[in-house]
Amino acid sequence: MNKLYYLAACSLISLIILNITWELFFNPLEKEGSWMVIKAIVLLLPLQGILKKNLYTYQWASMLILIFFTEGTVRLYSEIGVSRYFAFFQTFLSIVFFLSTIFFCKKMNSK
């Protein structure tokens, strides 16, 4: 269960860092960065509960992350250049987070 906890926490923190970096420095639309960096704030909402192993937070965060999975998938097929790599990693980290939270909840509920 500790592996699932660390996997969820690390993937969420990595996703926050990725979104901030992507939208501030590598946004293809504006050279100064984008206001889309605000979406990283959404990822900060479940961070405290994830770090405290709050089961309820794991449950709703697993649904919240699907928005980022969808965005990553859409941008993976629509972006070009470096942004495409960021979109791939966003999709990958979203899947890792989703699976680790789902299995964490399953382990917690089976006890």
DSSP file (Angstrom, degrees, kcal/mol; ACC not computed):
  #  RESIDUE AA STRUCTURE BP1 BP2  ACC     N-H-->O    O-->H-N    N-H-->O    O-->H-N    TCO  KAPPA ALPHA  PHI   PSI    X-CA   Y-CA   Z-CA
    1    1 A M     >        0   0    0      0, 0.0     4,-2.1     0, 0.0     5,-0.1   0.000 360.0 360.0 360.0 -32.4    0.0    0.0    0.0
    2    2 A N  H  >  +     0   0    0      1,-0.2     4,-2.6     2,-0.2     5,-0.2   0.857 360.0  56.0 -63.6 -33.4    2.9    2.4    0.6
    3    3 A K  H  > S+     0   0    0      2,-0.2     4,-2.4     1,-0.2    -1,-0.2   0.911 107.7  48.0 -64.0 -41.4    4.0    1.9   -3.0
    4    4 A L  H  > S+     0   0    0      2,-0.2     4,-2.5     1,-0.2    -2,-0.2   0.890 111.0  51.5 -65.6 -39.3    0.6    3.0   -4.2
    5    5 A Y  H  X S+     0   0    0     -4,-2.1     4,-2.7     2,-0.2     5,-0.2   0.947 113.1  43.8 -61.1 -49.7    0.7    6.0   -1.8
    6    6 A Y  H  X S+     0   0    0     -4,-2.6     4,-2.7     1,-0.2     5,-0.3   0.871 113.0  52.4 -65.9 -36.7    4.1    7.1   -3.1
    7    7 A L  H  X S+     0   0    0     -4,-2.4     4,-2.1    -5,-0.2    -1,-0.2   0.921 112.6  44.5 -64.5 -44.1    3.1    6.5   -6.7
    8    8 A A  H  X S+     0   0    0     -4,-2.5     4,-2.1     2,-0.2    -2,-0.2   0.934 116.4  45.9 -65.6 -46.6    0.0    8.7   -6.3
    9    9 A A  H  X S+     0   0    0     -4,-2.7     4,-2.4    -5,-0.2     5,-0.2   0.927 115.2  45.9 -64.5 -45.5    1.8   11.4   -4.5
   10   10 A C  H  X S+     0   0    0     -4,-2.7     4,-2.5    -5,-0.2    -1,-0.2   0.895 113.0  49.3 -67.0 -40.0    4.8   11.5   -6.8
   11   11 A S  H  X S+     0   0    0     -4,-2.1     4,-2.0    -5,-0.3    -1,-0.2   0.882 112.4  48.5 -68.4 -36.0    2.6   11.5  -10.0
   12   12 A L  H  X S+     0   0    0     -4,-2.1     4,-2.1     2,-0.2    -2,-0.2   0.934 113.5  45.8 -68.0 -45.4    0.4   14.3   -8.6
   13   13 A I  H  X S+     0   0    0     -4,-2.4     4,-2.3     1,-0.2    -2,-0.2   0.905 113.4  50.6 -63.9 -40.5    3.4   16.5   -7.7
   14   14 A S  H  X S+     0   0    0     -4,-2.5     4,-2.7    -5,-0.2    -1,-0.2   0.879 108.8  52.1 -63.3 -37.7    5.0   15.7  -11.1
   15   15 A L  H  X S+     0   0    0     -4,-2.0     4,-2.4     2,-0.2    -1,-0.2   0.878 108.7  50.4 -66.9 -37.8    1.8   16.7  -12.8
   16   16 A I  H  X S+     0   0    0     -4,-2.1     4,-2.2     2,-0.2    -2,-0.2   0.946 113.6  44.7 -63.7 -48.3    1.7   20.0  -10.9
   17   17 A I  H  X S+     0   0    0     -4,-2.3     4,-2.6     1,-0.2     5,-0.2   0.911 112.8  52.0 -62.6 -43.1    5.3   20.8  -11.9
   18   18 A L  H  X S+     0   0    0     -4,-2.7     4,-2.9     1,-0.2    -1,-0.2   0.921 110.4  47.6 -60.3 -45.8    4.7   19.7  -15.5
   19   19 A N  H  X S+     0   0    0     -4,-2.4     4,-2.3     2,-0.2     5,-0.2   0.892 113.0  48.0 -66.3 -39.6    1.6   22.0  -15.9
   20   20 A I  H  X S+     0   0    0     -4,-2.2     4,-2.0     2,-0.2     5,-0.3   0.947 116.3  43.6 -64.9 -47.2    3.4   25.0  -14.4
   21   21 A T  H  X>S+     0   0    0     -4,-2.6     4,-2.3    -5,-0.2     5,-0.9   0.923 114.9  49.8 -62.7 -45.6    6.4   24.5  -16.6
   22   22 A W  H  X5S+     0   0    0     -4,-2.9     4,-1.1    -5,-0.2    -2,-0.2   0.939 116.0  39.3 -60.4 -50.6    4.4   23.8  -19.7
   23   23 A E  H  <5S+     0   0    0     -4,-2.3    11,-1.9    -5,-0.2    -1,-0.2   0.780 121.4  41.8 -78.5 -25.8    2.1   26.8  -19.5
   24   24 A L  H  <5S+     0   0    0     -4,-2.0    -2,-0.2     9,-0.3    -1,-0.2   0.877 131.8  14.3 -86.0 -38.2    4.7   29.3  -18.3
   25   25 A F  H  <5S+     0   0    0     -4,-2.3    -3,-0.2    -5,-0.3    -2,-0.2   0.711 130.8  35.3-113.2 -24.8    7.7   28.5  -20.4
   26   26 A F  S  <<S+     0   0    0     -4,-1.1    -3,-0.2    -5,-0.9    -4,-0.1   0.177  70.9 136.9-121.8  17.7    6.6   26.2  -23.3
   27   27 A N        -     0   0    0     -6,-0.2     6,-0.2    -4,-0.2     3,-0.1  -0.515  43.7-151.8 -67.8 125.8    3.2   27.4  -24.3
   28   28 A P  S    S+     0   0    0      0, 0.0    -1,-0.2     0, 0.0     3,-0.1   0.671  86.6  56.0 -75.3 -15.1    3.0   27.5  -28.1
   29   29 A L  S    S+     0   0    0      1,-0.2     2,-0.4     2,-0.0    -2,-0.0   0.862 112.5  26.8 -88.2 -36.5    0.4   30.3  -28.2
   30   30 A E    >   -     0   0    0     -3,-0.1     3,-0.8     1,-0.1    -1,-0.2  -0.987  59.3-148.4-132.8 136.9    2.1   33.1  -26.2
   31   31 A K  T 3  S+     0   0    0     -2,-0.4    -1,-0.1     1,-0.2     3,-0.1   0.804  98.9  55.1 -72.2 -28.7    5.7   33.8  -25.6
   32   32 A E  T 3  S-     0   0    0      1,-0.3    -1,-0.2     0, 0.0     2,-0.2   0.513 119.2 -98.0 -82.4  -4.2    5.1   35.3  -22.1
   33   33 A G    <   -     0   0    0     -3,-0.8     2,-0.3    -6,-0.2    -1,-0.3  -0.490  41.2 -86.8 106.7 175.6    3.3   32.2  -20.8
   34   34 A S    >   -     0   0    0    -11,-1.9     3,-1.3    -2,-0.2     4,-0.1  -0.893  14.2-128.0-127.5 152.0   -0.4   31.5  -20.5
   35   35 A W  G >  S+     0   0    0     -2,-0.3     3,-1.9     1,-0.3     4,-0.1   0.564  97.4  88.5 -70.2  -7.9   -3.1   32.0  -18.0
   36   36 A M  G >   +     0   0    0      1,-0.3     3,-1.9   -13,-0.2    -1,-0.3   0.598  62.4  86.2 -66.7  -8.5   -3.8   28.3  -18.3
   37   37 A V  G X  S+     0   0    0     -3,-1.3     3,-1.7     1,-0.3     4,-0.4   0.717  70.7  77.7 -62.8 -18.5   -1.2   27.9  -15.6
   38   38 A I  G X> S+     0   0    0     -3,-1.9     3,-1.6     1,-0.3     4,-0.7   0.770  76.3  73.3 -62.1 -25.2   -4.1   28.4  -13.2
   39   39 A K  H <> S+     0   0    0     -3,-1.9     4,-0.9     1,-0.3     3,-0.3   0.747  83.9  67.5 -63.7 -20.7   -5.2   24.8  -13.9
   40   40 A A  H <> S+     0   0    0     -3,-1.7     4,-0.9    -4,-0.2    -1,-0.3   0.793  90.6  63.0 -67.5 -26.5   -2.2   23.8  -11.7
   41   41 A I  H X> S+     0   0    0     -3,-1.6     4,-0.9    -4,-0.4     3,-0.5   0.869  96.1  58.1 -64.0 -35.9   -4.1   25.3   -8.8
   42   42 A V  H >< S+     0   0    0     -4,-0.7     3,-0.6    -3,-0.3    -1,-0.2   0.877 104.0  51.9 -60.4 -37.2   -6.8   22.7   -9.4
   43   43 A L  H 3< S+     0   0    0     -4,-0.9     4,-0.4     1,-0.2    -1,-0.2   0.721 101.6  61.4 -73.1 -20.1   -4.2   20.0   -8.9
   44   44 A L  H XX S+     0   0    0     -4,-0.9     4,-0.6    -3,-0.5     3,-0.6   0.748  87.4  76.0 -75.1 -22.7   -3.2   21.6   -5.6
   45   45 A L  T << S+     0   0    0     -4,-0.9     4,-0.4    -3,-0.6     3,-0.3   0.913 102.1  34.3 -58.2 -47.7   -6.6   21.1   -4.1
   46   46 A P  T 3> S+     0   0    0      0, 0.0     4,-2.5     0, 0.0    -1,-0.2   0.566  94.6  93.1 -84.7  -4.8   -6.3   17.3   -3.5
   47   47 A L  H <> S+     0   0    0     -3,-0.6     4,-2.4    -4,-0.4     5,-0.2   0.896  84.6  47.4 -58.2 -46.2   -2.5   17.4   -2.6
   48   48 A Q  H  X S+     0   0    0     -4,-0.6     4,-1.5    -3,-0.3    -1,-0.2   0.920 114.5  46.6 -62.7 -43.9   -2.9   17.8    1.1
   49   49 A G  H  4>S+     0   0    0     -4,-0.4     5,-2.8     2,-0.2     4,-0.3   0.857 111.5  51.8 -66.7 -35.5   -5.5   14.9    1.3
   50   50 A I  H ><5S+     0   0    0     -4,-2.5     3,-1.2     1,-0.2    -2,-0.2   0.926 110.3  48.2 -65.5 -44.2   -3.3   12.7   -0.8
   51   51 A L  H 3<5S+     0   0    0     -4,-2.4    -1,-0.2     1,-0.3    -2,-0.2   0.792 112.9  48.7 -67.5 -27.3   -0.3   13.3    1.4
   52   52 A K  T 3<5S-     0   0    0     -4,-1.5    -1,-0.3    -5,-0.2    -2,-0.2   0.390 112.4-120.3 -91.6   3.1   -2.4   12.6    4.5
   53   53 A K  T < 5 +     0   0    0     -3,-1.2     2,-0.6    -4,-0.3    -3,-0.2   0.858  45.9 174.7  60.1  40.0   -3.8    9.4    2.9
   54   54 A N     >< -     0   0    0     -5,-2.8     4,-1.9     1,-0.2     3,-0.3  -0.686  23.7-152.5 -78.7 116.3   -7.4   10.6    3.2
   55   55 A L  H  > S+     0   0    0     -2,-0.6     4,-2.0     1,-0.2    -1,-0.2   0.883  93.0  54.5 -60.2 -42.2   -9.5    8.0    1.5
   56   56 A Y  H  > S+     0   0    0      1,-0.2     4,-2.2     2,-0.2     5,-0.2   0.892 107.6  50.9 -60.4 -40.2  -12.3   10.4    0.5
   57   57 A T  H  > S+     0   0    0     -3,-0.3     4,-2.5     1,-0.2     5,-0.2   0.897 107.7  53.1 -64.5 -40.3   -9.7   12.6   -1.3
   58   58 A Y  H  X S+     0   0    0     -4,-1.9     4,-1.4     1,-0.2    -1,-0.2   0.887 109.0  51.4 -60.5 -38.1   -8.3    9.6   -3.2
   59   59 A Q  H  X S+     0   0    0     -4,-2.0     4,-0.7     1,-0.2    -2,-0.2   0.955 116.4  35.7 -67.6 -50.4  -11.8    8.9   -4.4
   60   60 A W  H  X S+     0   0    0     -4,-2.2     4,-2.0     1,-0.2     3,-0.4   0.824 114.3  57.1 -76.9 -27.5  -12.7   12.3   -5.7
   61   61 A A  H  X S+     0   0    0     -4,-2.5     4,-2.2    -5,-0.2    -1,-0.2   0.827  99.0  61.0 -69.5 -29.7   -9.2   13.1   -7.0
   62   62 A S  H  < S+     0   0    0     -4,-1.4     4,-0.2    -5,-0.2    -1,-0.2   0.810 110.0  41.5 -66.4 -27.2   -9.3    9.9   -9.1
   63   63 A M  H >< S+     0   0    0     -4,-0.7     3,-0.9    -3,-0.4     4,-0.4   0.838 111.4  55.4 -84.4 -36.3  -12.3   11.4  -10.9
   64   64 A L  H >X S+     0   0    0     -4,-2.0     3,-1.6     1,-0.2     4,-0.6   0.871  99.1  61.7 -61.9 -37.7  -10.8   14.9  -11.1
   65   65 A I  H 3X S+     0   0    0     -4,-2.2     4,-2.0     1,-0.3     3,-0.3   0.707  86.1  75.0 -67.0 -19.2   -7.7   13.7  -12.8
   66   66 A L  H <> S+     0   0    0     -3,-0.9     4,-2.3    -4,-0.2    -1,-0.3   0.790  88.8  60.0 -64.6 -26.0   -9.8   12.4  -15.8
   67   67 A I  H <> S+     0   0    0     -3,-1.6     4,-2.3    -4,-0.4    -1,-0.2   0.912 107.3  45.1 -64.3 -42.3  -10.1   16.1  -16.9
   68   68 A F  H  X S+     0   0    0     -4,-0.6     4,-2.5    -3,-0.3    -2,-0.2   0.835 110.5  54.2 -72.6 -32.6   -6.3   16.3  -17.1
   69   69 A F  H  X S+     0   0    0     -4,-2.0     4,-2.4     2,-0.2    -2,-0.2   0.932 110.3  47.1 -62.5 -45.3   -6.2   12.9  -18.9
   70   70 A T  H  X S+     0   0    0     -4,-2.3     4,-2.5     2,-0.2     5,-0.2   0.921 112.8  48.1 -63.4 -44.8   -8.7   14.3  -21.5
   71   71 A E  H  X S+     0   0    0     -4,-2.3     4,-2.8     1,-0.2     5,-0.2   0.926 112.4  49.4 -62.5 -44.0   -6.8   17.5  -22.0
   72   72 A G  H  X S+     0   0    0     -4,-2.5     4,-1.8     1,-0.2    -1,-0.2   0.898 111.9  48.4 -61.8 -41.0   -3.5   15.7  -22.4
   73   73 A T  H  X S+     0   0    0     -4,-2.4     4,-1.3     2,-0.2    -1,-0.2   0.918 113.4  46.5 -66.3 -44.1   -5.0   13.3  -24.9
   74   74 A V  H  X S+     0   0    0     -4,-2.5     4,-1.1     1,-0.2     3,-0.4   0.931 115.3  45.9 -64.4 -45.2   -6.6   16.1  -27.0
   75   75 A R  H  X S+     0   0    0     -4,-2.8     4,-2.5     1,-0.2    -1,-0.2   0.790 104.2  63.5 -70.8 -26.2   -3.4   18.2  -26.9
   76   76 A L  H  < S+     0   0    0     -4,-1.8    -1,-0.2    -5,-0.2    -2,-0.2   0.886 111.4  37.2 -61.7 -38.1   -1.3   15.1  -27.8
   77   77 A Y  H  < S+     0   0    0     -4,-1.3    -1,-0.2    -3,-0.4    -2,-0.2   0.619 124.3  40.2 -89.4 -14.0   -3.1   14.9  -31.1
   78   78 A S  H  < S+     0   0    0     -4,-1.1    -2,-0.2    -5,-0.1    -3,-0.2   0.669  99.2  78.3-109.9 -19.1   -3.4   18.6  -31.7
   79   79 A E     <  -     0   0    0     -4,-2.5     2,-0.3    -5,-0.2     0, 0.0  -0.432  59.1-154.1 -88.5 163.7   -0.1   20.1  -30.6
   80   80 A I    >   +     0   0    0     -2,-0.1     3,-0.8     4,-0.0     4,-0.2  -0.911  53.7   4.6-129.7 161.1    3.2   20.1  -32.4
   81   81 A G  T >> S-     0   0    0     -2,-0.3     3,-1.1     1,-0.2     4,-0.7  -0.355 123.7  -9.8  72.9-144.1    6.8   20.3  -31.2
   82   82 A V  H >> S+     0   0    0      1,-0.3     4,-1.8     2,-0.2     3,-0.8   0.826 127.3  66.5 -62.5 -34.5    7.8   20.3  -27.6
   83   83 A S  H <> S+     0   0    0     -3,-0.8     4,-2.4     1,-0.3    -1,-0.3   0.812  92.8  61.8 -59.2 -29.5    4.2   20.7  -26.4
   84   84 A R  H <> S+     0   0    0     -3,-1.1     4,-2.1     2,-0.2    -1,-0.3   0.884 103.1  49.3 -65.0 -37.7    3.4   17.3  -27.8
   85   85 A Y  H <X S+     0   0    0     -3,-0.8     4,-2.5    -4,-0.7    -2,-0.2   0.902 110.1  50.7 -67.4 -41.1    5.9   15.7  -25.3
   86   86 A F  H  X S+     0   0    0     -4,-1.8     4,-2.3     1,-0.2    -2,-0.2   0.906 109.9  50.8 -61.5 -40.6    4.3   17.6  -22.5
   87   87 A A  H  X S+     0   0    0     -4,-2.4     4,-2.3     2,-0.2   -11,-0.2   0.895 109.1  51.3 -64.2 -40.3    0.9   16.4  -23.5
   88   88 A F  H  X S+     0   0    0     -4,-2.1     4,-2.7     1,-0.2    -2,-0.2   0.941 111.8  45.9 -61.8 -46.8    2.2   12.8  -23.6
   89   89 A F  H  X S+     0   0    0     -4,-2.5     4,-2.9     2,-0.2     5,-0.2   0.848 110.5  53.8 -68.2 -32.4    3.7   13.1  -20.1
   90   90 A Q  H  X S+     0   0    0     -4,-2.3     4,-2.1     2,-0.2    -1,-0.2   0.931 111.6  45.6 -64.2 -43.9    0.5   14.7  -18.8
   91   91 A T  H  X S+     0   0    0     -4,-2.3     4,-2.0     2,-0.2    -2,-0.2   0.930 114.8  48.0 -62.7 -45.6   -1.5   11.8  -20.2
   92   92 A F  H  X S+     0   0    0     -4,-2.7     4,-2.4     1,-0.2    -2,-0.2   0.932 113.2  46.2 -62.0 -48.3    0.9    9.3  -18.8
   93   93 A L  H  X S+     0   0    0     -4,-2.9     4,-2.6     1,-0.2    -1,-0.2   0.849 110.2  54.9 -66.0 -33.4    1.1   10.9  -15.3
   94   94 A S  H  X S+     0   0    0     -4,-2.1     4,-2.7    -5,-0.2    -1,-0.2   0.910 109.2  47.0 -64.2 -41.8   -2.7   11.1  -15.3
   95   95 A I  H  X S+     0   0    0     -4,-2.0     4,-2.7     2,-0.2     5,-0.3   0.921 112.6  49.5 -65.2 -43.9   -3.0    7.4  -15.9
   96   96 A V  H  X S+     0   0    0     -4,-2.4     4,-2.4     1,-0.2     5,-0.2   0.931 113.9  45.7 -60.8 -45.8   -0.4    6.6  -13.3
   97   97 A F  H  X S+     0   0    0     -4,-2.6     4,-2.4     2,-0.2     5,-0.2   0.930 113.2  49.9 -63.2 -45.6   -2.3    8.8  -10.7
   98   98 A F  H  X S+     0   0    0     -4,-2.7     4,-2.3     1,-0.2    -2,-0.2   0.945 114.0  43.7 -59.6 -50.0   -5.7    7.4  -11.6
   99   99 A L  H  X S+     0   0    0     -4,-2.7     4,-2.4     1,-0.2     5,-0.2   0.902 113.8  50.2 -65.4 -41.0   -4.6    3.7  -11.4
  100  100 A S  H  X S+     0   0    0     -4,-2.4     4,-1.9    -5,-0.3    -1,-0.2   0.887 112.7  46.7 -67.5 -36.4   -2.6    4.3   -8.1
  101  101 A T  H  X S+     0   0    0     -4,-2.4     4,-2.5    -5,-0.2    -2,-0.2   0.903 112.1  50.5 -70.5 -39.4   -5.6    6.0   -6.5
  102  102 A I  H  X S+     0   0    0     -4,-2.3     4,-2.0    -5,-0.2    -2,-0.2   0.941 114.7  42.7 -62.7 -47.2   -8.0    3.4   -7.6
  103  103 A F  H  X S+     0   0    0     -4,-2.4     4,-2.3     2,-0.2    -1,-0.2   0.831 111.6  55.5 -71.1 -30.6   -5.9    0.5   -6.3
  104  104 A F  H  X S+     0   0    0     -4,-1.9     4,-2.3    -5,-0.2    -1,-0.2   0.931 109.4  46.9 -63.3 -45.2   -5.1    2.5   -3.1
  105  105 A C  H  X S+     0   0    0     -4,-2.5     4,-2.3     1,-0.2    -2,-0.2   0.891 110.6  52.6 -63.2 -39.2   -8.9    2.9   -2.4
  106  106 A K  H  X S+     0   0    0     -4,-2.0     4,-1.3     2,-0.2    -1,-0.2   0.921 111.0  46.7 -63.0 -43.8   -9.4   -0.8   -3.2
  107  107 A K  H  < S+     0   0    0     -4,-2.3     4,-0.5     1,-0.2    -2,-0.2   0.897 113.1  48.9 -64.5 -40.8   -6.7   -1.8   -0.6
  108  108 A M  H >< S+     0   0    0     -4,-2.3     3,-0.7     1,-0.2    -2,-0.2   0.879 112.1  48.3 -68.2 -37.8   -8.1    0.5    2.0
  109  109 A N  H 3< S+     0   0    0     -4,-2.3    -1,-0.2     1,-0.2    -2,-0.2   0.732 104.6  59.6 -76.2 -21.6  -11.7   -0.7    1.6
  110  110 A S  T 3<        0   0    0     -4,-1.3    -1,-0.2     1,-0.2    -2,-0.2   0.590 360.0 360.0 -83.1  -8.5  -10.7   -4.4    1.7
  111  111 A K    <         0   0    0     -3,-0.7    -1,-0.2    -4,-0.5    -2,-0.1   0.480 360.0 360.0 -81.2 360.0   -9.2   -3.9    5.2
